[in-house]
């Protein structure tokens, strides 16, 4: 499985913006025909003098990037920031499927027309309770959540297309078998949509491209896609034999298919996203104007998807936003994302017009809601978690190290990033004493290490389960030779090429220092003369032995120069490396302190 970053930006083609007179006329007609908010009671007289409800509010509940977080996520991964009326902010503990289930069930009360959809990455990069069992527990939980439909995300391909098909269709794992004797895994009750993921041999989607929700005379179509650049953020083995097509072209293609089938109300589930100007979940990204507060790939996508699509549920960037971005006809369209790890859900009201079969977009409303932990836990989810934790406990409860305080995983350079890089350097020196440094991609660090006990292990104890949550990918730690010139280029690739718009700053081992000047642009943001190893300037002509995970060693995450290394040596998996380092360098009486995170000097 690959250790991927959740911030992916790339250069995408420019699309012609299409605005037809007919499309603009429709906008005017809708604006004139509807009140600011259409209600289910809005009625008209039928051909035989009978009254019926012309407008039907349809509730769309959505979330994205759950990543198998069944239990409440720890540390900053389990909190959201909320803007207060006076402009200050506060943090709220959030997440956990016991609470998500309760919130969704409460939200559905009184809404006979309710759909629950997701934007991909439901599985993959999961904590031990799900990841240890190839994410069967998460699929079971989503079934109990009454999820109706989801797109695939890049992490659905961590174990390849065959394993994804098993999660959809059921059956026991080909090597691990069935986890409960006499009980076969039944698979997902909901469809995974993969409209832009094609089998290279057949040229056809590997799963359903679209799905139609129906209730009485109301029909809403869903098209699901993942980011076209999935091969750039997943290991080569995971996407072997697959072709990933452009998101906009694919959605526009299937919107026409749905229209021909008489489905006029369409929602796109897109595992690609944007970056709002604020990290607060209730930030108004339509201020001062529609969509002014959001940037990133989803903006270009939203501006070019056909006006036939009425709303976009997005993901991938783990950000929270509810924005309106104009479609090609200049008509506002809702674009939402509910952060990650089940901390939020989005409640969108789609007003369905029975006369046209379409969504009256002037009446669309949407808001993100916090999955607070002050509601009753859903008993069926508690039972599910207890059952899988019982199976995982013999492995997960084992102590592998001790820490003196929280070791955060956030920031340009994070204390946990430094710790992991140091662990990989130490392991590299075991394999080859000539190893000089280690580099770790930030997207491969999935959670912080927290001091407070999660279970009965005691404060400061790091369990195997906690280590698994931090590094769940089973990447190997490899060694390779690169020149000093290549090392300099690798550091510049953090802020250039595909990483220009959204830098991916590698976490570096002790001894490697440099300055990152964010007042500059592109590759110049890495100050070449400042790059030093153990106090000495990096020599462009010298050869350096570097430890990285196999995903980076293959050029993943926009670091093609790392793919040019030579004299490769493949080591053990990265979690074992972290465990070895914690065990060797900490004890109950002498725990590890958080590294200072002072290796990269950031100029703002």
PLY file of the C-alpha trace (Angstrom):
ply
format ascii 1.0
element vertex 604
property float x
property float y
property float z
element edge 603
property int vertex1
property int vertex2
end_header
0.00 0.00 0.00
1.19 3.48 -0.64
1.76 6.33 1.74
0.05 9.18 0.02
-0.48 12.82 0.80
-4.02 14.08 1.00
-3.14 17.38 -0.67
-2.84 16.68 -4.40
-2.63 19.39 -7.02
-1.63 19.03 -10.63
-1.72 20.93 -13.87
-4.92 20.06 -15.66
-6.06 20.89 -19.14
-8.03 24.03 -19.79
-11.62 23.52 -20.79
-13.72 25.78 -22.93
-16.44 27.32 -20.83
-19.77 26.62 -22.46
-22.65 29.02 -21.86
-25.70 28.57 -24.04
-28.63 30.92 -24.39
-30.93 28.06 -23.44
-28.95 27.42 -20.26
-29.07 31.06 -19.25
-32.78 31.22 -20.01
-33.32 28.27 -17.69
-31.50 30.08 -14.89
-33.79 33.06 -15.33
-36.87 30.89 -15.49
-35.95 29.07 -12.28
-35.17 32.29 -10.50
-38.49 33.75 -11.55
-40.53 30.61 -10.91
-39.38 29.81 -7.38
-39.42 31.54 -4.03
-36.05 31.84 -2.25
-36.79 28.47 -0.63
-39.16 26.01 -2.22
-41.06 23.84 0.24
-42.65 20.42 0.02
-46.01 22.16 0.37
-45.54 24.15 -2.86
-48.39 22.85 -5.04
-49.92 23.17 -8.47
-53.11 21.91 -10.07
-52.84 18.78 -12.19
-54.59 18.08 -15.48
-57.68 16.63 -13.75
-57.97 19.36 -11.15
-56.10 17.43 -8.43
-53.52 19.15 -6.26
-50.07 17.66 -5.86
-46.73 18.79 -4.51
-44.66 20.17 -7.36
-41.54 20.61 -5.24
-40.07 17.89 -3.05
-37.17 18.58 -0.72
-34.63 15.75 -0.90
-32.12 15.51 1.94
-28.57 14.63 0.86
-26.32 13.64 3.77
-22.68 13.23 2.79
-19.18 12.67 4.15
-15.78 11.70 2.79
-12.32 10.35 3.68
-13.39 8.18 6.61
-10.22 6.06 6.26
-11.55 3.34 8.53
-11.70 5.61 11.59
-14.32 3.62 13.48
-13.15 4.73 16.92
-12.89 8.45 17.76
-9.65 9.72 16.17
-6.96 10.88 18.59
-5.33 14.30 18.98
-5.80 16.92 16.29
-7.17 14.23 13.95
-10.21 14.10 16.24
-10.94 17.80 16.50
-12.49 20.50 14.31
-12.18 24.29 14.53
-15.29 26.45 14.75
-15.50 30.20 14.10
-17.46 32.01 16.83
-19.77 35.01 16.21
-17.11 37.36 17.60
-14.48 36.05 15.16
-12.58 33.92 17.67
-12.22 30.17 17.19
-12.64 27.14 19.42
-11.90 23.46 18.91
-14.46 20.69 19.30
-13.75 16.98 19.79
-15.36 15.14 16.88
-15.64 11.81 15.12
-16.20 8.13 15.80
-18.80 5.99 14.02
-20.79 5.44 17.24
-21.49 9.18 17.18
-21.66 9.52 13.39
-24.41 6.90 13.29
-26.41 8.75 15.93
-26.03 12.11 14.17
-27.02 10.72 10.77
-30.02 8.87 12.19
-31.18 12.00 14.01
-30.71 14.08 10.86
-32.88 11.68 8.86
-35.80 11.92 11.28
-38.78 13.53 9.58
-37.10 13.40 6.16
-38.85 10.74 4.09
-36.73 11.60 1.06
-33.19 11.17 2.39
-30.03 9.92 0.66
-26.62 9.27 2.24
-23.61 9.48 -0.09
-19.83 9.60 0.28
-16.89 11.01 -1.62
-14.34 8.18 -1.46
-11.47 6.97 0.74
-13.85 5.14 3.02
-11.08 2.58 3.53
-7.30 2.54 3.29
-4.75 4.16 5.61
-6.98 2.82 8.37
-6.30 2.31 12.09
-5.55 -1.20 13.30
-9.16 -2.14 14.16
-10.00 -1.90 10.43
-6.67 -2.13 8.62
-5.64 -5.36 10.32
-8.73 -7.01 8.82
-8.41 -5.54 5.32
-11.11 -2.96 6.14
-13.96 -5.47 6.45
-15.01 -3.79 9.74
-15.41 -0.42 7.99
-17.58 -1.87 5.22
-19.74 -3.52 7.89
-20.04 -0.17 9.70
-20.97 1.67 6.49
-23.66 -0.92 5.83
-25.10 -0.22 9.29
-24.86 3.52 8.61
-27.21 2.95 5.65
-24.77 4.50 3.20
-26.50 4.53 -0.17
-23.58 5.17 -2.55
-19.94 6.31 -2.67
-17.30 7.10 -5.23
-13.98 5.32 -5.08
-10.99 7.29 -3.80
-7.30 6.73 -4.38
-7.00 4.71 -1.16
-9.58 2.22 -2.36
-6.75 1.06 -4.66
-4.11 0.58 -1.95
-4.53 -3.20 -2.25
-5.46 -3.23 -5.92
-8.59 -3.62 -8.02
-9.18 -7.26 -7.07
-9.36 -6.42 -3.37
-11.65 -3.48 -4.10
-13.96 -5.85 -5.98
-13.97 -8.13 -2.93
-14.98 -5.25 -0.67
-17.85 -4.54 -3.06
-18.99 -8.10 -3.71
-17.93 -10.00 -0.60
-15.94 -13.16 -0.01
-13.10 -14.03 2.32
-9.63 -12.55 1.86
-7.47 -14.66 -0.50
-4.62 -15.07 1.99
-6.01 -14.08 5.42
-9.20 -16.05 4.87
-12.35 -15.52 6.93
-11.87 -13.76 10.26
-14.87 -15.37 11.93
-15.22 -19.12 11.55
-18.23 -20.09 9.52
-19.00 -16.48 8.58
-18.31 -15.17 5.12
-17.75 -11.46 4.53
-20.79 -10.26 2.56
-19.35 -7.06 1.06
-20.84 -3.60 0.68
-24.61 -3.10 0.57
-23.98 0.14 -1.32
-22.44 0.60 -4.78
-18.90 1.87 -5.20
-18.84 4.08 -8.32
-15.72 4.24 -10.49
-16.76 5.95 -13.72
-13.24 7.09 -14.66
-11.35 3.92 -13.66
-11.07 1.61 -16.66
-9.69 -1.87 -17.17
-6.80 -1.41 -19.61
-7.77 -4.55 -21.54
-11.51 -4.00 -21.89
-11.61 -0.19 -21.73
-14.67 -0.44 -19.46
-15.17 0.86 -15.90
-14.10 -1.69 -13.30
-17.20 -0.91 -11.21
-20.51 0.84 -11.87
-20.02 4.34 -13.32
-23.33 5.69 -12.01
-26.32 4.79 -9.87
-29.88 6.13 -9.61
-31.72 6.64 -6.32
-35.51 6.35 -6.65
-38.40 6.99 -4.29
-41.89 7.11 -5.77
-41.65 9.61 -8.65
-38.38 11.24 -7.52
-35.13 10.17 -9.19
-31.58 11.40 -8.44
-28.57 10.09 -10.36
-25.05 9.80 -8.92
-21.80 9.67 -10.91
-18.63 8.68 -9.03
-15.02 9.43 -9.97
-11.62 9.55 -8.29
-8.81 11.93 -9.14
-7.19 11.31 -12.51
-3.78 11.45 -10.84
-4.47 8.39 -8.66
-1.47 6.52 -10.19
0.76 9.32 -8.90
-0.35 8.82 -5.30
-0.78 5.03 -5.10
1.82 2.30 -5.42
2.27 0.92 -8.93
1.02 -2.50 -7.85
-2.25 -1.00 -6.61
-3.17 0.48 -10.01
-1.70 -2.24 -12.21
-3.84 -2.88 -15.28
-5.96 0.23 -14.73
-6.40 3.49 -16.62
-7.65 6.68 -14.93
-9.53 9.16 -17.12
-10.15 12.89 -16.77
-12.78 13.71 -14.14
-14.63 16.42 -16.09
-14.84 14.51 -19.38
-16.06 11.41 -17.55
-18.75 13.17 -15.53
-19.99 15.07 -18.59
-20.15 11.80 -20.55
-22.29 10.00 -17.96
-24.46 13.06 -17.30
-25.59 12.70 -20.92
-26.25 8.99 -20.38
-28.41 9.74 -17.34
-30.27 12.49 -19.21
-31.08 10.04 -21.99
-32.52 7.71 -19.35
-34.78 10.50 -18.12
-32.73 11.27 -15.00
-32.44 15.07 -14.86
-31.31 15.48 -11.21
-27.63 14.54 -10.98
-25.01 14.68 -8.20
-21.31 14.08 -8.87
-19.25 12.31 -6.19
-15.68 13.42 -6.84
-12.64 12.24 -4.90
-10.74 15.45 -5.56
-10.97 18.66 -3.63
-9.83 22.13 -2.78
-8.26 24.25 -0.08
-10.48 26.76 1.73
-8.88 29.97 3.00
-9.71 28.98 6.59
-9.45 25.67 8.43
-12.66 26.36 10.38
-15.43 24.02 9.28
-18.07 26.81 9.32
-15.97 29.35 7.41
-17.97 31.15 4.72
-16.05 30.45 1.52
-18.60 32.45 -0.46
-17.35 35.70 1.07
-16.92 38.25 -0.32
-18.26 36.52 -3.47
-19.32 33.03 -4.54
-16.38 30.63 -4.28
-13.86 33.38 -3.45
-12.60 31.50 -0.41
-11.54 28.26 -2.09
-8.68 27.28 -4.38
-7.25 24.07 -5.77
-8.19 21.48 -8.41
-11.89 21.34 -7.55
-12.40 24.94 -8.70
-11.34 24.17 -12.28
-13.33 20.94 -12.21
-16.48 22.63 -10.91
-16.29 25.42 -13.49
-16.21 22.90 -16.34
-18.62 20.14 -15.36
-21.81 20.36 -17.41
-24.69 22.39 -15.94
-26.73 19.16 -16.08
-25.00 18.21 -12.80
-26.72 19.89 -9.84
-24.27 19.45 -6.93
-20.73 18.20 -6.26
-19.76 16.14 -3.20
-15.96 16.19 -3.03
-13.08 14.97 -0.88
-9.39 14.00 -0.89
-7.96 17.19 0.61
-9.47 16.48 4.06
-10.75 20.06 4.12
-14.17 21.33 5.17
-16.13 23.65 2.90
-19.58 24.47 1.59
-19.18 26.75 -1.43
-21.01 27.81 -4.53
-18.93 27.83 -7.71
-20.48 28.89 -11.00
-21.00 26.19 -13.64
-20.19 26.82 -17.35
-23.56 28.56 -17.78
-22.75 31.02 -15.00
-25.18 29.35 -12.63
-24.23 28.86 -8.95
-23.70 25.22 -7.96
-23.09 23.73 -4.52
-19.65 22.16 -3.86
-19.12 20.48 -0.48
-16.55 18.55 1.53
-16.85 17.26 5.12
-13.19 17.23 6.25
-12.14 13.64 7.13
-12.23 10.77 9.63
-15.99 11.12 10.23
-15.63 14.41 12.11
-18.30 16.19 10.03
-21.22 15.42 7.81
-22.85 17.68 5.24
-26.63 18.19 5.10
-27.75 19.49 1.70
-31.35 20.18 0.69
-32.00 19.51 -2.99
-35.38 20.83 -4.12
-36.75 18.46 -6.75
-39.16 19.90 -9.33
-41.66 17.25 -10.40
-42.58 19.27 -13.52
-39.04 19.15 -14.90
-37.53 16.22 -13.00
-34.60 18.53 -12.21
-33.23 20.22 -9.11
-34.39 23.82 -8.62
-30.94 25.10 -7.82
-32.05 28.51 -6.60
-33.42 26.66 -3.58
-30.38 24.46 -2.76
-29.15 24.83 0.83
-26.17 23.14 2.47
-24.20 23.18 5.74
-21.55 21.14 7.51
-22.38 19.74 10.96
-19.99 18.51 13.64
-20.12 14.86 14.68
-19.97 15.81 18.34
-19.37 13.26 21.07
-22.08 14.60 23.39
-24.82 12.42 21.85
-25.62 8.81 22.82
-23.43 6.20 21.20
-25.19 3.98 18.65
-25.35 0.57 20.38
-24.96 -1.40 17.15
-21.72 0.46 16.36
-20.42 -0.08 19.90
-21.07 -3.79 19.51
-19.30 -3.84 16.13
-16.24 -2.03 17.53
-16.11 -4.30 20.58
-16.29 -7.41 18.41
-13.40 -6.39 16.14
-11.34 -4.99 19.02
-11.57 -8.34 20.75
-10.01 -9.97 17.67
-7.37 -7.24 17.38
-6.46 -6.94 21.06
-3.75 -9.63 21.27
-1.81 -7.77 18.57
-2.81 -4.19 19.18
-2.36 -3.88 22.95
1.34 -4.71 22.97
3.52 -1.82 24.18
6.23 -0.77 21.70
7.52 2.43 23.33
7.07 5.33 25.71
6.67 9.09 25.16
6.84 12.00 27.62
4.22 14.17 25.89
2.05 14.36 22.77
4.09 14.11 19.57
2.13 16.08 16.96
1.96 15.18 13.27
0.97 18.63 12.00
3.01 21.58 10.76
5.46 22.18 7.91
7.96 20.11 9.88
6.28 18.02 12.55
7.84 16.48 15.66
6.46 13.08 14.66
7.84 13.51 11.13
11.28 14.09 12.60
10.92 11.05 14.86
9.93 8.77 11.97
12.76 10.09 9.77
15.22 9.48 12.61
13.87 5.94 13.01
14.40 5.27 9.32
17.92 6.73 9.41
18.80 4.49 12.37
17.45 1.45 10.54
19.27 2.47 7.37
22.56 2.53 9.29
21.82 -1.01 10.51
21.50 -2.14 6.89
24.41 -0.03 5.67
26.60 2.06 8.02
27.20 4.48 5.12
23.56 5.68 5.19
23.55 9.49 5.39
19.96 10.64 5.80
16.28 9.71 5.64
13.30 11.41 4.00
9.64 10.78 4.91
6.56 11.98 3.01
4.07 13.80 5.27
1.03 12.09 3.78
2.32 8.76 5.07
1.95 9.98 8.67
-1.71 9.44 9.42
-2.10 10.47 13.08
-0.17 11.91 16.04
1.13 9.96 19.02
-0.81 11.04 22.09
0.38 10.87 25.70
-3.01 10.16 27.25
-3.88 6.47 27.45
-6.38 5.31 24.86
-7.22 2.11 26.70
-5.80 0.41 29.79
-2.15 0.68 28.75
-1.38 3.79 30.85
-0.35 7.34 29.97
2.72 7.70 27.76
2.60 4.10 26.52
2.70 3.66 22.73
0.88 0.50 21.70
1.26 -1.40 18.45
-2.28 -0.30 17.55
-1.26 3.36 17.96
1.83 2.82 15.84
-0.30 1.11 13.19
-2.63 4.12 13.11
0.39 6.38 12.47
1.89 4.20 9.71
-0.69 1.76 8.31
0.66 1.26 4.78
3.13 -1.62 5.15
5.65 0.26 3.02
9.19 -1.04 3.09
12.09 1.18 4.12
14.60 1.13 1.27
18.09 2.48 0.68
19.33 4.07 -2.53
22.21 6.21 -3.75
21.58 9.69 -5.13
24.00 12.49 -5.96
24.13 15.75 -4.05
22.69 17.47 -7.12
19.77 15.03 -7.06
19.25 15.60 -3.32
19.02 19.34 -3.94
16.56 18.69 -6.77
14.44 16.42 -4.53
14.12 19.19 -1.95
13.14 21.64 -4.70
10.48 19.20 -5.96
8.71 19.73 -2.63
7.61 23.15 -3.91
7.76 22.80 -7.70
6.39 20.60 -10.47
3.17 18.93 -9.38
3.76 20.25 -5.85
3.93 23.94 -6.84
0.44 24.91 -5.70
0.37 22.69 -2.61
3.88 21.99 -1.29
4.67 18.56 0.13
7.44 19.21 2.60
9.37 16.02 3.33
10.20 15.23 6.93
13.97 15.02 7.37
16.28 13.11 9.68
18.63 14.70 12.18
21.61 16.43 10.54
19.85 17.63 7.37
19.02 21.35 7.56
17.91 24.01 5.10
15.80 27.17 4.73
12.36 27.22 3.14
11.58 30.79 2.04
7.84 31.01 1.41
8.12 34.64 0.29
9.60 33.33 -2.97
7.93 31.21 -5.65
8.42 27.77 -7.16
11.68 25.92 -6.65
13.37 29.11 -5.41
11.52 28.62 -2.12
14.19 26.07 -1.19
17.35 28.14 -0.59
20.10 26.10 -2.24
23.03 27.57 -0.31
21.32 26.72 2.98
21.15 22.94 2.39
23.59 21.26 4.76
24.22 17.77 6.09
25.78 17.63 9.55
26.80 21.27 9.17
28.57 20.87 5.81
27.18 22.08 2.49
25.77 19.31 0.30
28.27 18.54 -2.47
26.45 18.26 -5.83
29.10 15.82 -7.11
29.13 13.54 -4.06
27.03 10.40 -3.58
24.67 10.12 -0.62
22.97 7.02 0.77
19.31 7.80 1.48
16.60 5.89 3.36
13.00 6.36 2.16
9.87 4.26 1.96
9.30 2.33 -1.26
6.52 4.71 -2.35
8.93 7.67 -2.37
11.75 5.53 -3.77
9.49 4.90 -6.76
9.07 8.62 -7.41
5.63 8.91 -5.76
4.03 12.11 -4.45
5.64 14.23 -7.16
9.29 13.32 -6.47
10.48 11.84 -9.78
14.15 12.39 -8.91
13.88 9.88 -6.06
12.83 7.36 -8.69
16.27 7.75 -10.30
18.24 6.39 -7.33
20.69 3.52 -7.78
22.13 0.64 -5.74
18.74 -0.11 -4.18
18.39 -2.20 -1.05
14.92 -3.23 0.16
14.41 -3.40 3.92
11.58 -4.34 6.29
8.25 -2.56 6.70
8.08 0.96 8.10
6.00 0.11 11.18
8.57 -2.47 12.26
11.24 0.22 11.81
9.32 2.65 14.03
8.76 -0.07 16.63
12.47 -0.98 16.68
13.40 2.68 17.21
10.88 3.28 20.00
11.83 0.06 21.78
15.56 0.83 21.58
15.30 4.48 22.60
12.59 4.61 25.26
11.47 2.95 28.46
8.88 3.58 31.15
11.51 5.42 33.18
13.09 7.22 30.23
10.44 8.08 27.64
11.15 9.81 24.32
10.51 13.55 24.27
8.98 15.23 21.20
11.73 16.37 18.78
12.13 20.15 18.50
11.17 20.26 14.80
13.92 22.81 14.08
15.61 21.26 11.06
13.79 23.34 8.46
13.94 27.11 8.89
10.72 28.54 7.47
10.65 32.15 6.27
7.08 33.44 5.94
0 1
1 2
2 3
3 4
4 5
5 6
6 7
7 8
8 9
9 10
10 11
11 12
12 13
13 14
14 15
15 16
16 17
17 18
18 19
19 20
20 21
21 22
22 23
23 24
24 25
25 26
26 27
27 28
28 29
29 30
30 31
31 32
32 33
33 34
34 35
35 36
36 37
37 38
38 39
39 40
40 41
41 42
42 43
43 44
44 45
45 46
46 47
47 48
48 49
49 50
50 51
51 52
52 53
53 54
54 55
55 56
56 57
57 58
58 59
59 60
60 61
61 62
62 63
63 64
64 65
65 66
66 67
67 68
68 69
69 70
70 71
71 72
72 73
73 74
74 75
75 76
76 77
77 78
78 79
79 80
80 81
81 82
82 83
83 84
84 85
85 86
86 87
87 88
88 89
89 90
90 91
91 92
92 93
93 94
94 95
95 96
96 97
97 98
98 99
99 100
100 101
101 102
102 103
103 104
104 105
105 106
106 107
107 108
108 109
109 110
110 111
111 112
112 113
113 114
114 115
115 116
116 117
117 118
118 119
119 120
120 121
121 122
122 123
123 124
124 125
125 126
126 127
127 128
128 129
129 130
130 131
131 132
132 133
133 134
134 135
135 136
136 137
137 138
138 139
139 140
140 141
141 142
142 143
143 144
144 145
145 146
146 147
147 148
148 149
149 150
150 151
151 152
152 153
153 154
154 155
155 156
156 157
157 158
158 159
159 160
160 161
161 162
162 163
163 164
164 165
165 166
166 167
167 168
168 169
169 170
170 171
171 172
172 173
173 174
174 175
175 176
176 177
177 178
178 179
179 180
180 181
181 182
182 183
183 184
184 185
185 186
186 187
187 188
188 189
189 190
190 191
191 192
192 193
193 194
194 195
195 196
196 197
197 198
198 199
199 200
200 201
201 202
202 203
203 204
204 205
205 206
206 207
207 208
208 209
209 210
210 211
211 212
212 213
213 214
214 215
215 216
216 217
217 218
218 219
219 220
220 221
221 222
222 223
223 224
224 225
225 226
226 227
227 228
228 229
229 230
230 231
231 232
232 233
233 234
234 235
235 236
236 237
237 238
238 239
239 240
240 241
241 242
242 243
243 244
244 245
245 246
246 247
247 248
248 249
249 250
250 251
251 252
252 253
253 254
254 255
255 256
256 257
257 258
258 259
259 260
260 261
261 262
262 263
263 264
264 265
265 266
266 267
267 268
268 269
269 270
270 271
271 272
272 273
273 274
274 275
275 276
276 277
277 278
278 279
279 280
280 281
281 282
282 283
283 284
284 285
285 286
286 287
287 288
288 289
289 290
290 291
291 292
292 293
293 294
294 295
295 296
296 297
297 298
298 299
299 300
300 301
301 302
302 303
303 304
304 305
305 306
306 307
307 308
308 309
309 310
310 311
311 312
312 313
313 314
314 315
315 316
316 317
317 318
318 319
319 320
320 321
321 322
322 323
323 324
324 325
325 326
326 327
327 328
328 329
329 330
330 331
331 332
332 333
333 334
334 335
335 336
336 337
337 338
338 339
339 340
340 341
341 342
342 343
343 344
344 345
345 346
346 347
347 348
348 349
349 350
350 351
351 352
352 353
353 354
354 355
355 356
356 357
357 358
358 359
359 360
360 361
361 362
362 363
363 364
364 365
365 366
366 367
367 368
368 369
369 370
370 371
371 372
372 373
373 374
374 375
375 376
376 377
377 378
378 379
379 380
380 381
381 382
382 383
383 384
384 385
385 386
386 387
387 388
388 389
389 390
390 391
391 392
392 393
393 394
394 395
395 396
396 397
397 398
398 399
399 400
400 401
401 402
402 403
403 404
404 405
405 406
406 407
407 408
408 409
409 410
410 411
411 412
412 413
413 414
414 415
415 416
416 417
417 418
418 419
419 420
420 421
421 422
422 423
423 424
424 425
425 426
426 427
427 428
428 429
429 430
430 431
431 432
432 433
433 434
434 435
435 436
436 437
437 438
438 439
439 440
440 441
441 442
442 443
443 444
444 445
445 446
446 447
447 448
448 449
449 450
450 451
451 452
452 453
453 454
454 455
455 456
456 457
457 458
458 459
459 460
460 461
461 462
462 463
463 464
464 465
465 466
466 467
467 468
468 469
469 470
470 471
471 472
472 473
473 474
474 475
475 476
476 477
477 478
478 479
479 480
480 481
481 482
482 483
483 484
484 485
485 486
486 487
487 488
488 489
489 490
490 491
491 492
492 493
493 494
494 495
495 496
496 497
497 498
498 499
499 500
500 501
501 502
502 503
503 504
504 505
505 506
506 507
507 508
508 509
509 510
510 511
511 512
512 513
513 514
514 515
515 516
516 517
517 518
518 519
519 520
520 521
521 522
522 523
523 524
524 525
525 526
526 527
527 528
528 529
529 530
530 531
531 532
532 533
533 534
534 535
535 536
536 537
537 538
538 539
539 540
540 541
541 542
542 543
543 544
544 545
545 546
546 547
547 548
548 549
549 550
550 551
551 552
552 553
553 554
554 555
555 556
556 557
557 558
558 559
559 560
560 561
561 562
562 563
563 564
564 565
565 566
566 567
567 568
568 569
569 570
570 571
571 572
572 573
573 574
574 575
575 576
576 577
577 578
578 579
579 580
580 581
581 582
582 583
583 584
584 585
585 586
586 587
587 588
588 589
589 590
590 591
591 592
592 593
593 594
594 595
595 596
596 597
597 598
598 599
599 600
600 601
601 602
602 603
